[in-house]
Amino acid sequence: MKHKPVQAVPRERLFSLDALRGFDMFWITGGSYLVTVIANYSGAAWMKPIVEQMEHVPWNGFHFYDLIFPLFMFISGVAIPFALVSKLERKVPRYELAKKAVTRGLILVLLGFIY
Protein backbone atom coordinates (compact mmCIF):
# COMPACT_ATOMS: atom_id res chain seq x y z
CA MET A 1 0.00 0.00 0.00
CA LYS A 2 1.53 3.28 -1.14
CA HIS A 3 1.11 6.44 0.84
CA LYS A 4 0.39 9.69 -0.89
CA PRO A 5 3.08 12.29 -0.31
CA VAL A 6 2.00 14.87 2.22
CA GLN A 7 2.00 18.37 0.81
CA ALA A 8 2.42 21.27 3.13
CA VAL A 9 -0.31 23.86 2.95
CA PRO A 10 1.30 27.11 1.84
CA ARG A 11 1.08 29.72 4.56
CA GLU A 12 -0.20 33.12 3.70
CA ARG A 13 2.42 35.82 3.83
CA LEU A 14 2.07 38.61 6.31
CA PHE A 15 2.03 41.40 3.73
CA SER A 16 2.17 44.16 6.31
CA LEU A 17 5.49 42.75 7.55
CA ASP A 18 6.75 42.46 3.96
CA ALA A 19 5.77 46.07 3.27
CA LEU A 20 7.46 47.30 6.45
CA ARG A 21 10.58 45.29 5.58
CA GLY A 22 10.67 46.86 2.11
CA PHE A 23 10.23 50.35 3.55
CA ASP A 24 13.06 49.78 6.03
CA MET A 25 15.38 48.22 3.44
CA PHE A 26 14.83 51.25 1.18
CA TRP A 27 16.31 53.47 3.89
CA ILE A 28 19.07 51.02 4.82
CA THR A 29 20.23 50.73 1.21
CA GLY A 30 20.51 54.44 0.53
CA GLY A 31 17.09 56.02 0.57
CA SER A 32 18.46 58.93 2.58
CA TYR A 33 21.09 59.58 -0.07
CA LEU A 34 18.42 59.55 -2.77
CA VAL A 35 16.26 62.03 -0.83
CA THR A 36 19.27 64.30 -0.24
CA VAL A 37 20.25 64.24 -3.93
CA ILE A 38 16.69 65.02 -5.03
CA ALA A 39 16.46 67.88 -2.53
CA ASN A 40 19.81 69.36 -3.58
CA TYR A 41 19.10 68.96 -7.30
CA SER A 42 15.58 70.35 -7.15
CA GLY A 43 16.34 73.12 -4.67
CA ALA A 44 12.89 72.53 -3.13
CA ALA A 45 12.80 74.40 0.17
CA TRP A 46 10.06 72.13 1.55
CA MET A 47 12.49 69.19 1.40
CA LYS A 48 15.02 70.79 3.77
CA PRO A 49 13.27 69.50 6.94
CA ILE A 50 13.10 66.03 5.37
CA VAL A 51 16.83 66.06 4.56
CA GLU A 52 17.58 67.16 8.13
CA GLN A 53 15.82 64.02 9.35
CA MET A 54 18.27 61.90 7.34
CA GLU A 55 21.34 62.97 9.32
CA HIS A 56 22.73 61.78 12.60
CA VAL A 57 22.87 64.66 15.02
CA PRO A 58 24.34 65.23 18.45
CA TRP A 59 21.95 63.76 20.99
CA ASN A 60 18.92 65.99 21.12
CA GLY A 61 16.21 63.39 20.76
CA PHE A 62 15.51 60.94 17.98
CA HIS A 63 15.55 61.70 14.31
CA PHE A 64 13.80 59.45 11.83
CA TYR A 65 17.10 57.98 10.61
CA ASP A 66 18.01 56.86 14.14
CA LEU A 67 15.03 54.51 14.16
CA ILE A 68 15.80 52.59 10.96
CA PHE A 69 18.10 49.93 12.42
CA PRO A 70 15.93 49.30 15.50
CA LEU A 71 12.99 48.90 13.10
CA PHE A 72 14.98 46.29 11.16
CA MET A 73 15.72 44.40 14.38
CA PHE A 74 12.01 44.51 15.28
CA ILE A 75 11.06 43.13 11.85
CA SER A 76 13.63 40.34 12.19
CA GLY A 77 12.30 39.44 15.62
CA VAL A 78 8.74 39.26 14.32
CA ALA A 79 9.72 37.20 11.24
CA ILE A 80 11.85 34.56 12.99
CA PRO A 81 8.98 32.64 14.64
CA PHE A 82 7.10 32.49 11.33
CA ALA A 83 10.18 31.08 9.58
CA LEU A 84 10.91 28.55 12.33
CA VAL A 85 7.35 27.23 12.45
CA SER A 86 7.34 26.88 8.67
CA LYS A 87 10.61 24.92 8.69
CA LEU A 88 9.50 22.68 11.56
CA GLU A 89 6.24 21.92 9.74
CA ARG A 90 8.34 20.78 6.77
CA LYS A 91 10.17 18.42 9.13
CA VAL A 92 13.53 20.20 8.88
CA PRO A 93 15.68 18.76 11.69
CA ARG A 94 16.35 21.10 14.59
CA TYR A 95 20.12 20.64 14.28
CA GLU A 96 19.90 21.92 10.67
CA LEU A 97 18.05 25.01 11.89
CA ALA A 98 20.65 25.60 14.61
CA LYS A 99 23.50 25.09 12.14
CA LYS A 100 21.96 27.59 9.71
CA ALA A 101 21.39 30.16 12.49
CA VAL A 102 24.98 29.90 13.75
CA THR A 103 26.37 30.10 10.19
CA ARG A 104 24.29 33.20 9.41
CA GLY A 105 25.31 34.79 12.70
CA LEU A 106 29.01 34.23 12.01
CA ILE A 107 28.67 35.59 8.47
CA LEU A 108 26.95 38.72 9.78
CA VAL A 109 29.65 39.27 12.40
CA LEU A 110 32.33 38.81 9.73
CA LEU A 111 30.59 41.25 7.40
CA GLY A 112 30.33 43.70 10.30
CA PHE A 113 34.07 43.50 10.86
CA ILE A 114 34.74 44.02 7.15
CA TYR A 115 32.38 46.96 7.01
Backbone as CSV, one residue per row, in Angstrom:
resi,resn,N_x,N_y,N_z,CA_x,CA_y,CA_z,C_x,C_y,C_z
1,MET,0.833,-1.173,0.000,0.000,0.000,0.000,0.884,1.245,0.000
2,LYS,0.724,2.074,-1.024,1.533,3.284,-1.140,0.833,4.440,-0.449
3,HIS,1.645,5.234,0.204,1.112,6.443,0.841,1.283,7.618,-0.094
4,LYS,0.292,8.468,-0.102,0.392,9.688,-0.891,1.357,10.639,-0.181
5,PRO,2.194,11.322,-0.955,3.078,12.294,-0.306,2.257,13.412,0.330
6,VAL,2.688,13.807,1.501,1.995,14.869,2.217,2.513,16.203,1.699
7,GLN,1.600,17.045,1.277,2.004,18.367,0.806,1.668,19.390,1.874
8,ALA,2.648,20.213,2.146,2.418,21.269,3.130,1.479,22.316,2.539
9,VAL,0.597,22.799,3.369,-0.311,23.858,2.950,0.470,25.164,2.973
10,PRO,0.526,25.861,1.831,1.296,27.107,1.842,0.685,28.107,2.823
11,ARG,1.548,28.717,3.596,1.081,29.716,4.559,0.936,31.049,3.845
12,GLU,-0.040,31.789,4.272,-0.203,33.118,3.701,0.871,34.025,4.252
13,ARG,1.396,34.874,3.403,2.421,35.818,3.831,1.764,36.939,4.629
14,LEU,2.512,37.465,5.540,2.068,38.610,6.309,2.516,39.858,5.542
15,PHE,1.646,40.332,4.652,2.026,41.400,3.731,2.406,42.689,4.453
16,SER,1.804,42.949,5.591,2.166,44.164,6.314,3.626,44.100,6.763
17,LEU,4.092,42.908,7.162,5.494,42.750,7.548,6.396,42.879,6.324
18,ASP,5.978,42.321,5.196,6.750,42.463,3.961,6.860,43.931,3.550
19,ALA,5.758,44.661,3.649,5.770,46.075,3.272,6.681,46.873,4.206
20,LEU,6.599,46.603,5.500,7.456,47.304,6.451,8.920,46.963,6.202
21,ARG,9.207,45.703,5.890,10.583,45.293,5.583,11.092,46.034,4.349
22,GLY,10.278,46.135,3.325,10.673,46.857,2.111,10.934,48.329,2.381
23,PHE,10.062,48.948,3.166,10.234,50.351,3.547,11.548,50.543,4.286
24,ASP,11.834,49.667,5.232,13.056,49.784,6.027,14.288,49.528,5.160
25,MET,14.229,48.520,4.292,15.379,48.220,3.438,15.658,49.357,2.460
26,PHE,14.626,50.072,2.031,14.830,51.247,1.181,15.746,52.243,1.880
27,TRP,15.488,52.504,3.151,16.310,53.473,3.889,17.688,52.922,4.188
28,ILE,17.777,51.635,4.517,19.072,51.024,4.820,19.982,51.055,3.598
29,THR,19.416,50.833,2.424,20.235,50.730,1.213,20.451,52.053,0.499
30,GLY,20.148,53.150,1.127,20.505,54.439,0.534,19.365,55.365,0.235
31,GLY,18.221,55.122,0.790,17.089,56.020,0.572,17.386,57.438,1.015
32,SER,18.141,57.583,2.099,18.457,58.930,2.584,19.327,59.673,1.578
33,TYR,20.249,58.953,0.948,21.093,59.581,-0.069,20.243,60.046,-1.249
34,LEU,19.301,59.203,-1.673,18.415,59.550,-2.769,17.600,60.806,-2.443
35,VAL,17.054,60.858,-1.243,16.264,62.026,-0.827,17.139,63.274,-0.814
36,THR,18.359,63.149,-0.301,19.270,64.300,-0.243,19.627,64.789,-1.643
37,VAL,19.914,63.863,-2.556,20.253,64.241,-3.930,19.080,64.943,-4.598
38,ILE,17.882,64.395,-4.431,16.688,65.017,-5.031,16.487,66.415,-4.460
39,ALA,16.650,66.562,-3.156,16.465,67.876,-2.528,17.503,68.873,-3.035
40,ASN,18.760,68.452,-3.115,19.810,69.361,-3.584,19.644,69.715,-5.053
41,TYR,19.263,68.735,-5.861,19.103,68.960,-7.297,17.897,69.844,-7.599
42,SER,16.809,69.594,-6.873,15.581,70.349,-7.154,15.583,71.720,-6.500
43,GLY,16.329,71.848,-5.393,16.337,73.118,-4.666,15.027,73.390,-3.942
44,ALA,14.198,72.366,-3.776,12.893,72.533,-3.128,13.081,72.830,-1.636
45,ALA,12.636,73.989,-1.228,12.799,74.405,0.171,12.011,73.509,1.120
46,TRP,10.886,72.971,0.668,10.058,72.135,1.549,10.744,70.808,1.890
47,MET,11.787,70.446,1.120,12.490,69.194,1.398,13.588,69.345,2.442
48,LYS,13.946,70.582,2.800,15.022,70.793,3.773,14.738,70.101,5.113
49,PRO,13.532,70.218,5.686,13.273,69.505,6.943,13.347,67.978,6.792
50,ILE,13.016,67.477,5.610,13.100,66.035,5.374,14.556,65.605,5.341
51,VAL,15.403,66.366,4.639,16.832,66.057,4.558,17.464,66.115,5.946
52,GLU,17.042,67.060,6.766,17.584,67.164,8.129,17.280,65.912,8.944
53,GLN,16.173,65.244,8.638,15.823,64.016,9.347,16.705,62.840,8.933
54,MET,17.442,62.986,7.858,18.275,61.904,7.335,19.702,61.938,7.881
55,GLU,19.993,62.843,8.788,21.342,62.975,9.320,21.376,62.577,10.785
56,HIS,22.523,62.024,11.183,22.734,61.780,12.601,23.147,63.101,13.224
57,VAL,22.598,63.381,14.363,22.870,64.658,15.023,23.374,64.398,16.431
58,PRO,24.014,65.387,17.028,24.343,65.231,18.453,23.047,64.955,19.215
59,TRP,23.150,64.194,20.282,21.955,63.762,20.994,21.092,64.942,21.394
60,ASN,19.923,64.974,20.813,18.922,65.985,21.123,17.561,65.381,20.800
61,GLY,17.432,64.105,21.107,16.210,63.392,20.759,16.405,62.601,19.481
62,PHE,15.417,61.787,19.155,15.509,60.935,17.981,15.207,61.699,16.704
63,HIS,15.901,61.330,15.665,15.547,61.700,14.309,15.053,60.438,13.634
64,PHE,14.339,60.594,12.560,13.798,59.451,11.828,14.878,58.422,11.530
65,TYR,16.030,58.885,11.037,17.100,57.978,10.606,17.622,57.118,11.750
66,ASP,17.530,57.608,12.970,18.009,56.859,14.136,17.126,55.646,14.449
67,LEU,15.962,55.593,13.864,15.032,54.507,14.162,15.042,53.395,13.115
68,ILE,15.830,53.559,12.045,15.804,52.589,10.958,16.366,51.242,11.398
69,PHE,17.539,51.217,12.015,18.104,49.928,12.418,17.272,49.251,13.504
70,PRO,16.811,49.977,14.534,15.925,49.303,15.497,14.659,48.740,14.838
71,LEU,14.149,49.422,13.829,12.993,48.897,13.104,13.350,47.590,12.409
72,PHE,14.540,47.523,11.815,14.981,46.294,11.156,15.079,45.157,12.167
73,MET,15.600,45.433,13.347,15.716,44.401,14.377,14.328,43.929,14.824
74,PHE,13.384,44.860,14.933,12.009,44.506,15.280,11.412,43.582,14.216
75,ILE,11.593,43.948,12.942,11.058,43.133,11.847,11.656,41.733,11.894
76,SER,12.961,41.653,12.114,13.625,40.344,12.188,13.050,39.518,13.330
77,GLY,12.849,40.157,14.467,12.296,39.444,15.615,10.892,38.925,15.366
78,VAL,10.106,39.688,14.630,8.743,39.255,14.316,8.766,38.126,13.289
79,ALA,9.691,38.174,12.336,9.717,37.203,11.242,10.284,35.845,11.659
80,ILE,11.188,35.817,12.616,11.849,34.563,12.988,10.868,33.463,13.404
81,PRO,9.908,33.728,14.279,8.978,32.644,14.641,8.200,32.095,13.448
82,PHE,7.816,32.962,12.514,7.101,32.488,11.326,7.992,31.536,10.523
83,ALA,9.251,31.903,10.356,10.177,31.076,9.580,10.439,29.749,10.283
84,LEU,10.630,29.784,11.588,10.912,28.549,12.325,9.732,27.580,12.279
85,VAL,8.540,28.088,12.490,7.354,27.225,12.448,7.212,26.593,11.071
86,SER,7.437,27.392,10.037,7.340,26.882,8.665,8.341,25.758,8.423
87,LYS,9.575,25.950,8.877,10.608,24.918,8.694,10.285,23.662,9.508
88,LEU,9.829,23.834,10.729,9.500,22.678,11.560,8.328,21.894,10.980
89,GLU,7.359,22.599,10.383,6.239,21.924,9.736,6.694,21.102,8.540
90,ARG,7.793,21.525,7.909,8.340,20.784,6.767,9.347,19.737,7.226
91,LYS,9.352,19.481,8.532,10.172,18.421,9.131,11.679,18.641,8.953
92,VAL,12.101,19.904,8.910,13.534,20.198,8.880,14.075,19.909,10.277
93,PRO,15.142,19.104,10.372,15.685,18.758,11.692,16.162,20.005,12.447
94,ARG,15.968,19.964,13.764,16.350,21.102,14.592,17.837,21.414,14.503
95,TYR,18.682,20.369,14.376,20.116,20.635,14.285,20.457,21.395,12.998
96,GLU,19.689,21.175,11.914,19.902,21.921,10.675,19.541,23.398,10.880
97,LEU,18.450,23.631,11.604,18.053,25.010,11.887,19.104,25.718,12.729
98,ALA,19.617,25.012,13.748,20.651,25.600,14.611,21.921,25.877,13.816
99,LYS,22.299,24.931,12.966,23.505,25.092,12.141,23.364,26.315,11.227
100,LYS,22.202,26.457,10.614,21.963,27.590,9.714,21.995,28.911,10.489
101,ALA,21.409,28.932,11.688,21.387,30.158,12.491,22.796,30.561,12.908
102,VAL,23.601,29.602,13.336,24.981,29.904,13.748,25.795,30.373,12.549
103,THR,25.640,29.700,11.405,26.368,30.098,10.194,26.004,31.522,9.790
104,ARG,24.720,31.833,9.769,24.292,33.197,9.413,24.830,34.219,10.396
105,GLY,24.796,33.876,11.683,25.314,34.792,12.703,26.790,35.081,12.502
106,LEU,27.570,34.037,12.228,29.010,34.226,12.007,29.277,35.059,10.749
107,ILE,28.512,34.810,9.696,28.671,35.593,8.468,28.357,37.061,8.734
108,LEU,27.296,37.328,9.480,26.947,38.719,9.782,28.016,39.406,10.619
109,VAL,28.574,38.692,11.586,29.648,39.266,12.400,30.857,39.554,11.513
110,LEU,31.214,38.615,10.630,32.332,38.810,9.733,32.099,40.019,8.817
111,LEU,30.904,40.107,8.252,30.587,41.250,7.400,30.647,42.557,8.191
112,GLY,30.234,42.510,9.458,30.329,43.701,10.299,31.760,44.131,10.505
113,PHE,32.650,43.167,10.721,34.074,43.499,10.862,34.633,44.093,9.582
114,ILE,34.255,43.524,8.445,34.744,44.017,7.146,34.237,45.430,6.903
115,TYR,32.967,45.641,7.233,32.382,46.963,7.007,33.063,48.005,7.873
